């Protein structure tokens, strides 16, 4: 049995690995997975800079700016698999 801890003191890494959590999440119905994904994504971004609330024009402007940064060598893009591997470390 797992000890009862206040939620803010709970460290899920003591209970489940990222791979186990992902496997459990993938067993959810599609709608629940989508809600979970949205919740996780929103937890990573700064609410003042959230792209979820952007209109199409603002999103396009941001995408073009990011593209210019990549083309100018100001930033280096990271492959999705590389990013996920770094996050799992």
Backbone as ProteinMPNN parsed JSONL, in Angstrom:
{"seq_chain_A": "XXXXXXXXXXXXXXXXXXXXXXXXXXXXXXXXXXXXXXXXXXXXXXXXXXXXXXXXXXXXXXXXXXXXXXXXXXXXXXXXXXXXXXXXX", "coords_chain_A": {"N_chain_A": [[0.842, -1.18, 0.0], [0.504, 2.247, -0.76], [1.958, 5.047, 0.905], [0.031, 7.651, 2.44], [0.278, 10.847, 1.386], [0.484, 14.427, 1.46], [-0.694, 16.001, -1.523], [1.135, 17.81, -2.694], [3.539, 16.844, -1.782], [3.847, 14.437, -2.968], [5.717, 12.317, -4.937], [5.712, 11.077, -7.948], [7.649, 9.616, -9.232], [8.628, 7.875, -7.417], [6.784, 5.907, -7.412], [5.911, 5.192, -10.029], [7.488, 4.819, -13.215], [8.305, 7.111, -15.921], [7.825, 5.784, -18.306], [5.99, 3.841, -17.449], [3.871, 5.457, -16.623], [3.23, 6.65, -19.064], [2.442, 4.359, -20.498], [0.13, 3.652, -19.083], [-1.402, 5.947, -19.524], [-1.804, 5.745, -22.264], [-3.662, 3.768, -22.371], [-6.026, 4.965, -21.884], [-9.268, 6.137, -23.043], [-9.613, 7.733, -26.299], [-10.627, 10.47, -26.12], [-10.147, 11.145, -23.422], [-7.371, 10.851, -23.382], [-6.704, 12.948, -25.077], [-7.562, 15.145, -23.55], [-5.852, 14.86, -21.368], [-3.374, 15.186, -22.649], [-3.621, 17.832, -23.539], [-3.786, 19.148, -21.078], [-1.26, 18.528, -19.969], [0.415, 19.744, -21.892], [-0.317, 22.441, -21.633], [0.623, 22.872, -19.089], [3.305, 23.16, -19.47], [3.835, 25.504, -20.784], [4.217, 29.064, -20.653], [1.627, 30.835, -19.267], [1.158, 33.455, -20.085], [2.159, 33.484, -22.592], [0.786, 31.673, -24.05], [0.063, 29.646, -26.801], [-2.333, 28.512, -27.33], [-4.406, 30.277, -27.057], [-4.089, 31.922, -29.198], [-4.934, 33.674, -32.179], [-5.329, 32.727, -35.649], [-3.719, 34.393, -37.247], [-1.831, 35.455, -35.434], [-0.598, 33.083, -34.632], [0.53, 32.244, -37.054], [2.325, 34.34, -37.514], [4.05, 33.947, -35.332], [5.055, 31.378, -35.984], [6.392, 31.982, -38.379], [8.338, 33.727, -37.412], [9.795, 31.994, -35.773], [10.755, 30.263, -37.739], [12.412, 32.013, -39.176], [14.333, 32.457, -37.183], [15.514, 29.93, -37.02], [16.512, 29.641, -39.66], [18.359, 31.74, -39.645], [20.196, 30.766, -37.937], [20.04, 31.345, -35.286], [18.802, 29.788, -33.416], [18.827, 26.292, -32.677], [17.168, 23.668, -34.089], [15.547, 20.857, -32.505], [15.173, 17.426, -32.83], [12.105, 15.66, -32.44], [12.239, 13.098, -31.174], [14.727, 13.295, -29.898], [14.237, 15.387, -28.104], [12.253, 14.223, -26.48], [13.721, 12.133, -25.354], [15.582, 13.58, -23.856], [13.847, 14.783, -22.014], [13.0, 12.592, -20.591], [15.16, 11.86, -19.086]], "CA_chain_A": [[0.0, 0.0, 0.0], [1.283, 3.478, -0.83], [1.683, 5.952, 2.028], [-0.774, 8.835, 2.121], [1.059, 12.075, 1.493], [-0.167, 15.58, 0.821], [-0.435, 15.969, -2.961], [2.328, 18.565, -3.073], [4.713, 16.07, -1.387], [3.847, 13.174, -3.688], [6.663, 12.221, -6.043], [5.289, 9.904, -8.695], [8.791, 8.819, -9.667], [8.809, 6.831, -6.411], [5.74, 4.916, -7.619], [5.878, 4.757, -11.426], [8.418, 5.481, -14.121], [7.667, 7.833, -17.016], [7.327, 4.782, -19.258], [4.783, 3.227, -16.888], [2.81, 6.46, -16.677], [2.848, 6.766, -20.477], [1.697, 3.154, -20.872], [-1.204, 3.761, -18.489], [-2.113, 7.02, -20.219], [-2.181, 5.258, -23.587], [-4.813, 2.878, -22.222], [-7.231, 5.796, -21.752], [-10.005, 6.373, -24.291], [-9.042, 8.864, -27.051], [-11.021, 11.788, -25.598], [-9.432, 11.375, -22.165], [-5.96, 11.075, -23.736], [-6.602, 14.31, -25.617], [-7.665, 16.078, -22.422], [-4.607, 14.747, -20.612], [-2.307, 15.811, -23.453], [-3.812, 19.284, -23.491], [-3.441, 19.594, -19.732], [0.191, 18.458, -19.834], [1.008, 20.765, -22.76], [-0.536, 23.764, -21.037], [1.444, 23.005, -17.882], [4.677, 23.448, -19.869], [4.005, 26.828, -21.387], [3.94, 30.253, -19.865], [0.255, 31.231, -19.6], [1.139, 34.755, -20.76], [2.598, 33.282, -23.963], [0.106, 30.47, -24.521], [-0.349, 29.673, -28.196], [-3.701, 27.988, -27.425], [-5.32, 31.4, -27.162], [-3.728, 32.754, -30.343], [-5.724, 33.541, -33.401], [-4.526, 32.178, -36.741], [-2.722, 35.369, -37.705], [-0.76, 35.505, -34.439], [0.109, 31.806, -34.696], [1.325, 32.27, -38.281], [3.413, 35.286, -37.266], [4.996, 33.275, -34.44], [5.703, 30.304, -36.748], [7.328, 32.604, -39.319], [9.459, 34.247, -36.628], [10.6, 30.829, -35.384], [11.411, 29.796, -38.952], [13.51, 32.949, -39.441], [15.38, 32.201, -36.193], [16.207, 28.7, -37.427], [17.253, 29.948, -40.883], [19.459, 32.637, -39.316], [21.119, 30.076, -37.048], [19.911, 31.863, -33.924], [18.399, 28.649, -32.591], [19.038, 25.003, -33.327], [16.005, 22.808, -33.854], [15.801, 19.557, -31.896], [14.23, 16.415, -33.284], [11.139, 15.268, -31.417], [12.754, 11.956, -30.415], [15.801, 13.788, -29.033], [13.629, 16.156, -27.026], [11.584, 13.296, -25.571], [14.768, 11.417, -24.628], [16.119, 14.514, -22.851], [12.837, 14.971, -20.977], [12.882, 11.365, -19.791], [16.359, 11.682, -18.241]], "C_chain_A": [[0.889, 1.245, 0.0], [0.95, 4.371, 0.359], [0.838, 7.141, 1.554], [0.056, 10.067, 2.412], [0.233, 13.227, 0.965], [0.217, 15.595, -0.652], [0.84, 16.696, -3.352], [3.613, 17.829, -2.695], [4.839, 14.762, -2.156], [4.797, 13.244, -4.875], [6.359, 10.934, -6.79], [6.447, 9.056, -9.169], [9.118, 7.73, -8.648], [7.841, 5.673, -6.636], [5.801, 4.321, -9.02], [6.931, 5.5, -12.228], [7.63, 6.239, -15.182], [7.082, 6.849, -18.02], [6.058, 4.109, -18.75], [3.604, 4.195, -16.939], [2.305, 6.601, -18.099], [2.022, 5.559, -20.905], [0.275, 3.198, -20.314], [-2.034, 4.825, -19.212], [-2.6, 6.55, -21.589], [-3.351, 4.281, -23.536], [-6.124, 3.657, -22.076], [-7.954, 5.886, -23.09], [-9.463, 7.636, -24.981], [-9.395, 10.24, -26.478], [-10.269, 12.118, -24.313], [-7.942, 11.576, -22.408], [-5.759, 12.488, -24.259], [-6.667, 15.342, -24.502], [-6.396, 16.055, -21.576], [-3.464, 15.435, -21.348], [-2.413, 17.33, -23.403], [-3.397, 19.836, -22.129], [-1.924, 19.592, -19.521], [0.877, 19.549, -20.651], [0.872, 22.149, -22.133], [0.301, 23.957, -19.792], [2.891, 23.363, -18.212], [4.891, 24.868, -20.357], [3.654, 27.932, -20.404], [2.532, 30.737, -20.232], [0.162, 32.591, -20.293], [1.533, 34.635, -22.222], [1.933, 32.065, -24.587], [-0.333, 30.607, -25.968], [-1.772, 29.174, -28.362], [-4.703, 29.122, -27.608], [-5.05, 32.306, -28.353], [-4.734, 32.593, -31.47], [-4.784, 33.07, -34.51], [-3.414, 33.111, -37.188], [-1.537, 35.435, -36.739], [0.067, 34.221, -34.469], [1.017, 31.757, -35.926], [2.531, 33.193, -38.118], [4.481, 34.647, -36.382], [5.752, 32.184, -35.191], [6.728, 30.877, -37.721], [8.553, 33.155, -38.59], [10.386, 33.112, -36.205], [11.385, 30.301, -36.589], [12.592, 30.696, -39.291], [14.664, 32.725, -38.461], [16.186, 30.962, -36.555], [17.08, 28.982, -38.643], [18.469, 30.819, -40.603], [20.489, 31.982, -38.398], [21.075, 30.576, -35.619], [19.517, 30.77, -32.934], [18.658, 27.374, -33.389], [17.823, 24.128, -33.045], [16.436, 21.462, -33.282], [14.741, 18.596, -32.413], [13.33, 15.989, -32.126], [11.679, 14.129, -30.551], [13.864, 12.372, -29.458], [15.223, 14.539, -27.841], [12.978, 15.223, -26.006], [12.611, 12.517, -24.745], [15.363, 12.301, -23.539], [15.129, 14.698, -21.711], [12.712, 13.766, -20.06], [14.079, 11.136, -18.876], [16.16, 12.242, -16.874]], "O_chain_A": [[1.91, 1.282, 0.687], [-0.206, 4.446, 0.775], [0.934, 7.568, 0.403], [0.482, 10.296, 3.544], [-0.631, 13.029, 0.11], [1.343, 15.237, -0.997], [1.555, 16.248, -4.248], [4.676, 18.148, -3.226], [5.836, 14.054, -2.011], [4.684, 14.134, -5.717], [6.697, 9.842, -6.335], [6.255, 7.882, -9.482], [9.809, 6.765, -8.975], [8.05, 4.579, -6.112], [5.749, 3.103, -9.188], [7.23, 6.663, -11.956], [6.424, 6.034, -15.327], [5.978, 7.051, -18.524], [5.148, 3.834, -19.531], [2.481, 3.804, -17.257], [1.097, 6.666, -18.329], [1.015, 5.71, -21.596], [-0.675, 2.821, -21.001], [-3.219, 4.625, -19.478], [-3.692, 6.92, -22.021], [-3.964, 4.001, -24.566], [-7.206, 3.073, -22.139], [-7.34, 5.731, -24.146], [-8.913, 8.512, -24.314], [-8.515, 11.093, -26.369], [-9.807, 13.244, -24.135], [-7.308, 12.38, -21.724], [-4.774, 13.148, -23.93], [-5.908, 16.311, -24.509], [-5.923, 17.097, -21.123], [-2.683, 16.174, -20.748], [-1.41, 18.026, -23.244], [-2.735, 20.871, -22.047], [-1.37, 20.538, -18.963], [1.803, 20.202, -20.171], [1.824, 22.928, -22.107], [0.659, 25.087, -19.461], [3.629, 23.818, -17.339], [6.015, 25.372, -20.342], [2.892, 27.736, -19.457], [2.274, 31.023, -21.401], [-0.805, 32.855, -21.009], [1.287, 35.546, -23.012], [2.454, 31.49, -25.543], [-1.017, 31.565, -26.328], [-2.374, 29.38, -29.416], [-5.739, 28.938, -28.248], [-5.7, 33.34, -28.509], [-5.302, 31.521, -31.679], [-3.569, 33.024, -34.315], [-2.3, 32.671, -37.473], [-0.382, 35.467, -37.166], [1.291, 34.266, -34.345], [2.149, 31.28, -35.843], [3.636, 32.854, -38.543], [5.675, 34.786, -36.647], [6.97, 32.075, -35.05], [7.816, 30.322, -37.872], [9.673, 33.06, -39.092], [11.609, 33.243, -36.268], [12.553, 29.936, -36.457], [13.66, 30.204, -39.655], [15.831, 32.792, -38.847], [17.409, 30.95, -36.411], [18.253, 28.609, -38.666], [19.504, 30.66, -41.25], [21.532, 32.57, -38.112], [21.963, 30.271, -34.823], [19.864, 30.833, -31.755], [18.702, 27.39, -34.619], [17.49, 23.878, -31.887], [17.543, 20.989, -33.54], [13.553, 18.919, -32.431], [13.757, 15.966, -30.972], [11.587, 14.189, -29.325], [13.942, 11.868, -28.337], [15.664, 14.353, -26.707], [13.137, 15.415, -24.801], [12.389, 12.27, -23.56], [15.62, 11.836, -22.428], [15.535, 14.763, -20.551], [12.359, 13.903, -18.889], [14.012, 10.297, -17.978], [17.065, 12.176, -16.042]]}, "name": "protein", "num_of_chains": 1, "seq": "XXXXXXXXXXXXXXXXXXXXXXXXXXXXXXXXXXXXXXXXXXXXXXXXXXXXXXXXXXXXXXXXXXXXXXXXXXXXXXXXXXXXXXXXX"}
